[in-house]
């Protein structure tokens, strides 16, 4: 059976891109907000904002750092990858 892992996000940056370098490869981290507008059951307009963490590598990371700033509208297409967060309270010592 074939499978697909494709995500498209269109939203605005919540902060300036953060770029770092790992063994010669540029890595850029983005905080992206997407907003859904809809009418509730009571007929009132409502808004729901969702925050996404995106990572861009290589030349795309360099371009993102050069041209994007907080508030920029961006279109991101890629794959979804999830991680489990282990906080200090939950870590094994």
KOLBADREN-124225 format. One line per 4 residues: number of its first residue (from 1); for each residue x, y, z of N, C-alpha, C, O. Coordinates in nm, 3 decimals, m for minus. Example, Ala and Ser with C-alpha at 12.3 -4.5 7.8 and 13.67 -1.06 7.14 Angstrom:
1> 1.319,m0.569,0.780,1.230,m0.450,0.780,1.320,m0.330,0.780,1.424,m0.332,0.846; 1.285,m0.225,0.708,1.367,m0.106,0.714,1.290,0.003,0.787,1.341,0.114,0.804;
END
This chain:
1> 0.084,m0.117,0.000,0.000,0.000,0.000,0.089,0.125,0.000,0.184,0.133,0.078; 0.059,0.219,m0.085,0.133,0.345,m0.093,0.087,0.440,0.017,m0.026,0.429,0.066; 0.173,0.531,0.056,0.136,0.631,0.156,0.190,0.767,0.116,0.282,0.776,0.034; 0.132,0.872,0.173,0.171,1.009,0.140,0.190,1.087,0.269,0.108,1.076,0.361;
5> 0.295,1.164,0.278,0.320,1.252,0.391,0.353,1.389,0.334,0.470,1.420,0.311; 0.252,1.470,0.309,0.271,1.601,0.248,0.189,1.704,0.325,0.072,1.682,0.357; 0.253,1.818,0.354,0.187,1.924,0.429,0.207,2.055,0.355,0.315,2.082,0.302; 0.102,2.138,0.351,0.110,2.272,0.294,0.061,2.369,0.400,m0.050,2.355,0.450;
9> 0.144,2.468,0.434,0.108,2.569,0.532,0.120,2.708,0.470,0.218,2.736,0.401; 0.022,2.792,0.493,0.025,2.931,0.449,m0.011,3.015,0.570,m0.123,3.007,0.621; 0.083,3.096,0.615,0.059,3.176,0.735,0.162,3.285,0.750,0.231,3.321,0.655; 0.171,3.338,0.872,0.265,3.446,0.901,0.363,3.404,1.009,0.331,3.325,1.098;
13> 0.486,3.458,0.999,0.589,3.427,1.096,0.563,3.501,1.227,0.529,3.620,1.227; 0.578,3.431,1.338,0.557,3.490,1.469,0.683,3.552,1.526,0.676,3.627,1.623; 0.797,3.522,1.468,0.925,3.580,1.510,1.022,3.575,1.393,0.997,3.507,1.293; 1.131,3.646,1.404,1.235,3.641,1.300,1.291,3.500,1.292,1.298,3.430,1.393;
17> 1.332,3.457,1.172,1.391,3.323,1.157,1.518,3.309,1.240,1.595,3.405,1.253; 1.541,3.192,1.296,1.662,3.164,1.374,1.747,3.064,1.294,1.705,2.951,1.270; 1.866,3.108,1.255,1.951,3.024,1.172,2.074,2.979,1.251,2.132,3.056,1.328; 2.113,2.854,1.228,2.235,2.801,1.288,2.307,2.719,1.180,2.255,2.697,1.071;
21> 2.426,2.675,1.214,2.506,2.598,1.120,2.548,2.466,1.185,2.603,2.466,1.295; 2.521,2.356,1.117,2.560,2.226,1.169,2.645,2.154,1.064,2.593,2.108,0.962; 2.772,2.145,1.089,2.866,2.079,0.999,2.856,2.132,0.856,2.856,2.055,0.760; 2.848,2.265,0.842,2.844,2.327,0.711,2.707,2.336,0.648,2.693,2.388,0.537;
25> 2.604,2.285,0.715,2.467,2.288,0.661,2.386,2.392,0.738,2.372,2.381,0.860; 2.332,2.492,0.667,2.250,2.595,0.731,2.116,2.535,0.771,2.053,2.462,0.695; 2.072,2.568,0.893,1.943,2.522,0.944,1.868,2.644,0.994,1.919,2.721,1.076; 1.746,2.662,0.945,1.665,2.778,0.981,1.534,2.731,1.045,1.462,2.651,0.987;
29> 1.505,2.781,1.164,1.383,2.745,1.237,1.283,2.859,1.227,1.316,2.975,1.250; 1.159,2.823,1.194,1.053,2.922,1.175,0.936,2.890,1.266,0.902,2.774,1.287; 0.874,2.994,1.321,0.751,2.980,1.399,0.640,3.040,1.314,0.637,3.161,1.290; 0.549,2.955,1.268,0.447,2.995,1.171,0.308,2.985,1.234,0.273,2.885,1.296;
33> 0.229,3.091,1.218,0.091,3.092,1.269,m0.005,3.079,1.152,0.006,3.152,1.053; m0.099,2.985,1.163,m0.207,2.975,1.066,m0.337,3.004,1.141,m0.354,2.962,1.256; m0.428,3.076,1.076,m0.552,3.115,1.141,m0.671,3.066,1.061,m0.678,3.083,0.939; m0.765,3.005,1.131,m0.889,2.957,1.070,m1.002,3.048,1.117,m1.020,3.068,1.237;
37> m1.077,3.101,1.023,m1.192,3.185,1.055,m1.320,3.110,1.019,m1.329,3.050,0.912; m1.417,3.114,1.109,m1.541,3.041,1.086,m1.654,3.103,1.168,m1.631,3.185,1.257; m1.775,3.064,1.136,m1.892,3.107,1.213,m1.927,2.998,1.312,m1.937,2.880,1.275; m1.946,3.035,1.437,m1.983,2.940,1.540,m2.131,2.905,1.530,m2.204,2.960,1.448;
41> m2.174,2.814,1.616,m2.314,2.773,1.617,m2.407,2.889,1.648,m2.522,2.891,1.604; m2.356,2.986,1.725,m2.437,3.102,1.759,m2.439,3.207,1.648,m2.503,3.311,1.663; m2.369,3.181,1.538,m2.367,3.273,1.424,m2.258,3.378,1.431,m2.240,3.455,1.337; m2.184,3.384,1.542,m2.077,3.482,1.556,m1.951,3.434,1.486,m1.921,3.315,1.480;
45> m1.876,3.532,1.432,m1.749,3.500,1.366,m1.646,3.466,1.473,m1.636,3.535,1.574; m1.570,3.359,1.449,m1.466,3.315,1.543,m1.335,3.294,1.469,m1.332,3.275,1.347; m1.227,3.298,1.546,m1.093,3.278,1.493,m1.019,3.178,1.579,m1.030,3.178,1.702; m0.943,3.092,1.514,m0.864,2.992,1.586,m0.724,2.991,1.525,m0.707,2.961,1.407;
49> m0.624,3.024,1.606,m0.486,3.029,1.557,m0.409,2.907,1.604,m0.416,2.867,1.721; m0.335,2.849,1.513,m0.255,2.729,1.539,m0.109,2.765,1.511,m0.080,2.829,1.410; m0.016,2.726,1.600,0.126,2.754,1.580,0.200,2.629,1.535,0.177,2.520,1.585; 0.289,2.648,1.438,0.366,2.538,1.379,0.515,2.573,1.384,0.553,2.688,1.359;
53> 0.597,2.476,1.416,0.742,2.492,1.409,0.789,2.426,1.281,0.763,2.308,1.258; 0.858,2.502,1.198,0.908,2.450,1.070,1.060,2.464,1.067,1.116,2.558,1.124; 1.125,2.369,1.000,1.270,2.373,0.986,1.304,2.365,0.838,1.250,2.281,0.765; 1.393,2.453,0.794,1.436,2.458,0.654,1.587,2.440,0.651,1.657,2.492,0.738;
57> 1.637,2.365,0.552,1.780,2.331,0.546,1.847,2.387,0.420,1.781,2.419,0.321; 1.980,2.398,0.427,2.062,2.431,0.311,2.038,2.570,0.254,2.022,2.667,0.328; 2.036,2.577,0.123,2.020,2.705,0.053,1.887,2.771,0.088,1.880,2.893,0.100; 1.781,2.692,0.105,1.650,2.748,0.142,1.658,2.816,0.278,1.592,2.917,0.301;
61> 1.737,2.761,0.370,1.756,2.822,0.502,1.825,2.958,0.489,1.788,3.054,0.556; 1.926,2.964,0.403,1.998,3.090,0.381,1.906,3.196,0.322,1.911,3.312,0.364; 1.823,3.158,0.226,1.729,3.251,0.163,1.625,3.298,0.265,1.591,3.416,0.269; 1.574,3.205,0.346,1.475,3.240,0.449,1.533,3.343,0.545,1.467,3.441,0.578;
65> 1.657,3.321,0.590,1.721,3.414,0.683,1.739,3.552,0.620,1.725,3.654,0.687; 1.770,3.554,0.492,1.798,3.679,0.422,1.672,3.761,0.397,1.676,3.884,0.411; 1.561,3.698,0.362,1.443,3.771,0.316,1.325,3.775,0.413,1.239,3.863,0.401; 1.317,3.682,0.508,1.199,3.676,0.594,1.221,3.746,0.728,1.331,3.743,0.783;
69> 1.117,3.809,0.778,1.117,3.874,0.909,0.983,3.845,0.977,0.889,3.795,0.914; 0.976,3.875,1.104,0.852,3.857,1.179,0.737,3.926,1.105,0.749,4.041,1.065; 0.626,3.855,1.086,0.509,3.910,1.017,0.504,3.877,0.869,0.401,3.899,0.805; 0.613,3.824,0.813,0.615,3.788,0.671,0.515,3.676,0.645,0.502,3.583,0.725;
73> 0.444,3.686,0.532,0.355,3.578,0.492,0.438,3.475,0.417,0.512,3.509,0.324; 0.427,3.349,0.457,0.507,3.243,0.395,0.421,3.124,0.355,0.318,3.095,0.416; 0.466,3.056,0.251,0.405,2.932,0.201,0.510,2.825,0.219,0.620,2.835,0.165; 0.477,2.722,0.293,0.571,2.612,0.317,0.507,2.482,0.272,0.393,2.452,0.305;
77> 0.584,2.406,0.196,0.538,2.275,0.150,0.645,2.174,0.189,0.763,2.193,0.160; 0.604,2.066,0.253,0.702,1.967,0.295,0.636,1.845,0.355,0.524,1.810,0.319; 0.708,1.781,0.447,0.654,1.661,0.511,0.641,1.687,0.661,0.712,1.771,0.718; 0.552,1.614,0.723,0.526,1.627,0.866,0.610,1.527,0.943,0.616,1.409,0.909;
81> 0.675,1.576,1.048,0.755,1.489,1.134,0.727,1.531,1.277,0.741,1.649,1.311; 0.687,1.439,1.362,0.654,1.472,1.499,0.763,1.425,1.594,0.835,1.329,1.566; 0.774,1.493,1.707,0.873,1.460,1.809,0.805,1.459,1.944,0.708,1.533,1.967; 0.854,1.377,2.033,0.803,1.377,2.170,0.894,1.468,2.252,1.017,1.452,2.251;
85> 0.834,1.563,2.323,0.910,1.655,2.407,0.931,1.594,2.544,0.836,1.548,2.608; 1.056,1.594,2.590,1.086,1.546,2.723,1.138,1.666,2.801,1.250,1.712,2.779; 1.057,1.715,2.892,1.096,1.830,2.973,1.190,1.788,3.086,1.214,1.669,3.107; 1.241,1.886,3.158,1.333,1.859,3.267,1.268,1.769,3.372,1.332,1.680,3.427;
89> 1.141,1.794,3.398,1.067,1.717,3.498,1.059,1.568,3.459,1.063,1.481,3.545; 1.047,1.541,3.329,1.030,1.406,3.279,1.161,1.337,3.242,1.162,1.218,3.210; 1.272,1.410,3.245,1.398,1.352,3.197,1.454,1.250,3.296,1.425,1.253,3.415; 1.534,1.161,3.241,1.599,1.058,3.322,1.738,1.109,3.360,1.814,1.152,3.274;
93> 1.769,1.104,3.486,1.900,1.154,3.530,1.988,1.043,3.580,2.102,1.069,3.621;
END
